[in-house]
Amino acid sequence: MRVTKFEHATLTLFNAGKTLVVDPGSFTAPLGELESVVAIVITHEHPDHWTSDHLDRILGTFPGIPVYGPEGVAKAAAEYDITVVHPGDVVEVEPFRLEFFGGRHALIHESVPVVDNVGVLVNDEFYYPGDSYAVPEGREVKLLAAPVGAPWLKIGEAMDFVLAVAPRRVFGTHDLTLSVAGRDSGRFRLGWAAEQHGGELVNLDPGDSTDV
């Protein structure tokens, strides 16, 4: 399975000739030509994780594919047919097995409403928590996409999240609001956390891929 990072929080996963799109949001450029998209996952309703433009473009090319997200996404994107998923749900959309975790977005501030958020484990190998520190308890994660910059993020908490997941490899995501220096500093810290359990950092810039 090949994982490709795009700007900010958008990812694609490619396996057996099929593509899964995750969090195509407002900070991400149009994804261009995608091959055989079978599903879209939206972890939560904030616009940096989904836009109508992205959904229209993808669904226009691949009509009828399922779009998975929590209840908050279904309400925010009411004009689309969203398949609501909850923590603990498992969905099979060949060749991908999706298991969902968490339930709530990380706290930004007491004045900002906390929205629904699901993390997604794909094929028992790749995990992305959305905007949360939800840990896929009891799972051995081969590759982790860990948020590295956000209004809700403290780098020490992000490091603790990586320590708790203990992936074999980690790369930073949710990073477009950072300077290059801030992004690289955050990546270094995530790498240190991964190394404590024998893992390693993978540096992925927009358009870069790695295999699981």
VEXDREN-2710 file (C-alpha; in Angstrom, 1 decimal):
% VEXDREN-2710
k/r/px/py/pz
1/MET/0.0/0.0/0.0
2/ARG/1.4/3.4/-1.0
3/VAL/0.6/6.5/1.1
4/THR/1.0/9.9/-0.5
5/LYS/1.0/13.2/1.5
6/PHE/-0.5/16.3/0.0
7/GLU/-0.6/19.8/1.4
8/HIS/-1.7/20.1/5.0
9/ALA/-3.9/17.1/6.0
10/THR/-4.8/15.4/2.8
11/LEU/-3.7/11.9/2.0
12/THR/-4.2/9.2/-0.6
13/LEU/-3.7/5.5/-0.1
14/PHE/-3.2/3.3/-3.2
15/ASN/-3.5/-0.4/-3.0
16/ALA/-4.2/-3.1/-5.7
17/GLY/-5.0/-0.4/-8.3
18/LYS/-7.5/1.4/-6.1
19/THR/-7.3/4.7/-4.2
20/LEU/-8.7/5.9/-0.9
21/VAL/-8.8/9.7/-0.4
22/VAL/-8.6/11.1/3.2
23/ASP/-9.4/14.7/4.3
24/PRO/-9.4/16.7/1.0
25/GLY/-9.5/20.1/2.6
26/SER/-9.2/23.8/1.9
27/PHE/-5.5/24.1/2.3
28/THR/-4.9/21.4/-0.4
29/ALA/-4.5/22.1/-4.1
30/PRO/-6.7/20.1/-6.5
31/LEU/-5.5/16.5/-6.5
32/GLY/-5.4/16.2/-10.2
33/GLU/-5.8/12.8/-11.8
34/LEU/-6.6/10.0/-9.3
35/GLU/-6.8/6.4/-10.2
36/SER/-9.9/4.3/-9.4
37/VAL/-11.0/6.1/-6.2
38/VAL/-13.2/3.7/-4.2
39/ALA/-14.0/5.9/-1.1
40/ILE/-13.4/9.1/0.7
41/VAL/-12.9/9.5/4.5
42/ILE/-13.5/12.8/6.2
43/THR/-12.3/12.8/9.8
44/HIS/-14.3/15.9/10.9
45/GLU/-16.2/18.9/9.6
46/HIS/-13.6/21.7/9.7
47/PRO/-12.9/23.1/6.2
48/ASP/-9.2/22.4/6.2
49/HIS/-10.3/18.7/6.0
50/TRP/-13.0/18.9/3.4
51/THR/-14.5/21.3/0.8
52/SER/-17.4/21.1/-1.6
53/ASP/-15.0/21.8/-4.4
54/HIS/-12.9/18.7/-3.6
55/LEU/-15.9/16.5/-3.2
56/ASP/-17.6/17.7/-6.4
57/ARG/-14.4/17.1/-8.3
58/ILE/-13.8/13.6/-7.0
59/LEU/-17.4/12.5/-7.0
60/GLY/-17.9/13.9/-10.5
61/THR/-15.1/11.6/-11.7
62/PHE/-16.1/8.7/-9.5
63/PRO/-19.8/8.9/-9.0
64/GLY/-21.5/6.8/-6.3
65/ILE/-18.4/6.1/-4.2
66/PRO/-19.0/6.2/-0.4
67/VAL/-18.0/9.1/1.7
68/TYR/-17.4/8.2/5.3
69/GLY/-17.4/10.6/8.2
70/PRO/-18.8/11.2/11.7
71/GLU/-22.2/12.7/12.4
72/GLY/-20.8/16.2/12.4
73/VAL/-19.6/15.8/8.8
74/ALA/-23.0/14.5/7.7
75/LYS/-24.6/17.6/9.1
76/ALA/-22.0/20.0/7.7
77/ALA/-22.1/18.4/4.3
78/ALA/-25.8/17.7/4.2
79/GLU/-26.0/18.1/0.4
80/TYR/-23.8/15.0/0.1
81/ASP/-24.6/11.3/0.9
82/ILE/-22.4/10.8/3.9
83/THR/-22.1/7.3/5.4
84/VAL/-21.9/8.0/9.1
85/VAL/-19.3/6.1/11.1
86/HIS/-18.6/5.9/14.8
87/PRO/-15.6/4.8/16.9
88/GLY/-15.5/1.0/16.8
89/ASP/-17.0/0.7/13.4
90/VAL/-15.3/-1.4/10.7
91/VAL/-16.0/-0.9/7.0
92/GLU/-14.8/-3.0/4.1
93/VAL/-14.4/-1.2/0.8
94/GLU/-12.1/-3.4/-1.3
95/PRO/-9.2/-3.4/-1.1
96/PHE/-9.3/-1.3/2.1
97/ARG/-10.4/-2.2/5.6
98/LEU/-11.3/0.9/7.6
99/GLU/-11.5/0.8/11.4
100/PHE/-12.5/4.0/13.2
101/PHE/-11.3/5.3/16.6
102/GLY/-11.7/8.3/18.9
103/GLY/-14.9/10.3/18.6
104/ARG/-14.0/13.9/19.5
105/HIS/-11.8/16.6/18.1
106/ALA/-8.9/17.8/20.4
107/LEU/-9.8/20.8/22.5
108/ILE/-8.8/24.1/20.9
109/HIS/-10.2/26.4/23.6
110/GLU/-13.1/26.3/25.9
111/SER/-14.8/29.0/23.7
112/VAL/-14.6/26.8/20.6
113/PRO/-17.1/24.0/20.3
114/VAL/-15.7/20.5/20.2
115/VAL/-16.8/18.6/17.1
116/ASP/-17.0/15.0/16.2
117/ASN/-13.7/13.4/14.9
118/VAL/-12.7/9.9/13.9
119/GLY/-9.3/8.5/13.5
120/VAL/-8.9/5.8/10.8
121/LEU/-6.8/2.7/10.7
122/VAL/-6.4/1.3/7.2
123/ASN/-5.7/-2.4/6.6
124/ASP/-4.4/-2.7/10.1
125/GLU/-1.2/-1.0/9.0
126/PHE/-1.7/2.8/8.6
127/TYR/-3.2/5.1/11.1
128/TYR/-4.3/8.7/10.9
129/PRO/-6.1/10.3/14.0
130/GLY/-7.6/13.3/12.3
131/ASP/-7.4/16.3/14.7
132/SER/-7.0/14.2/17.8
133/TYR/-4.7/12.1/19.9
134/ALA/-6.9/9.1/19.8
135/VAL/-4.8/6.0/20.1
136/PRO/-5.7/2.7/18.3
137/GLU/-5.4/0.6/21.4
138/GLY/-4.0/-2.9/20.9
139/ARG/-3.0/-2.3/17.3
140/GLU/0.5/-2.5/15.9
141/VAL/0.8/0.5/13.6
142/LYS/3.4/0.2/10.8
143/LEU/3.0/3.8/9.6
144/LEU/1.5/6.8/11.5
145/ALA/0.5/10.2/10.1
146/ALA/0.9/12.4/13.2
147/PRO/-0.3/16.0/13.3
148/VAL/2.6/18.4/13.8
149/GLY/1.0/21.9/13.8
150/ALA/-2.4/23.1/14.8
151/PRO/-4.2/25.6/17.1
152/TRP/-4.9/22.7/19.5
153/LEU/-1.5/21.1/19.3
154/LYS/1.3/21.3/21.9
155/ILE/4.4/19.5/20.6
156/GLY/4.9/17.6/23.9
157/GLU/1.4/16.2/23.6
158/ALA/2.1/15.2/20.0
159/MET/5.2/13.4/21.1
160/ASP/3.3/11.6/23.8
161/PHE/0.8/10.5/21.2
162/VAL/3.6/9.0/19.0
163/LEU/5.0/7.4/22.1
164/ALA/1.6/5.8/22.9
165/VAL/1.1/4.5/19.4
166/ALA/4.7/3.3/19.0
167/PRO/4.6/3.1/15.2
168/ARG/7.4/1.5/13.1
169/ARG/7.5/4.8/11.1
170/VAL/5.9/8.2/11.5
171/PHE/5.5/11.3/9.3
172/GLY/4.2/14.7/10.1
173/THR/1.0/16.0/8.7
174/HIS/-1.4/18.9/9.4
175/ASP/1.5/21.3/8.9
176/LEU/0.6/24.0/6.4
177/THR/0.2/26.7/9.1
178/LEU/3.8/26.2/10.2
179/SER/7.0/27.9/8.9
180/VAL/9.6/25.6/7.4
181/ALA/11.7/25.9/10.6
182/GLY/8.6/25.1/12.8
183/ARG/7.7/22.2/10.6
184/ASP/11.2/20.7/10.7
185/SER/11.4/21.2/14.4
186/GLY/8.1/19.4/14.9
187/ARG/9.2/16.6/12.6
188/PHE/12.4/16.1/14.6
189/ARG/10.4/15.8/17.9
190/LEU/8.0/13.2/16.4
191/GLY/11.0/11.3/15.1
192/TRP/12.6/11.3/18.6
193/ALA/9.3/9.9/20.0
194/ALA/9.2/7.1/17.4
195/GLU/12.8/6.2/18.0
196/GLN/12.0/5.4/21.7
197/HIS/10.3/2.2/20.6
198/GLY/12.6/1.4/17.7
199/GLY/10.7/3.4/15.1
200/GLU/11.9/6.1/12.7
201/LEU/10.8/9.3/11.0
202/VAL/9.9/9.6/7.4
203/ASN/10.0/13.1/5.9
204/LEU/7.2/13.6/3.4
205/ASP/6.6/16.8/1.6
206/PRO/3.5/17.4/-0.6
207/GLY/3.4/14.9/-3.4
208/ASP/5.9/12.5/-1.6
209/SER/4.9/8.9/-1.1
210/THR/6.0/6.0/1.0
211/ASP/5.0/2.3/1.0
212/VAL/3.7/0.4/4.0
END
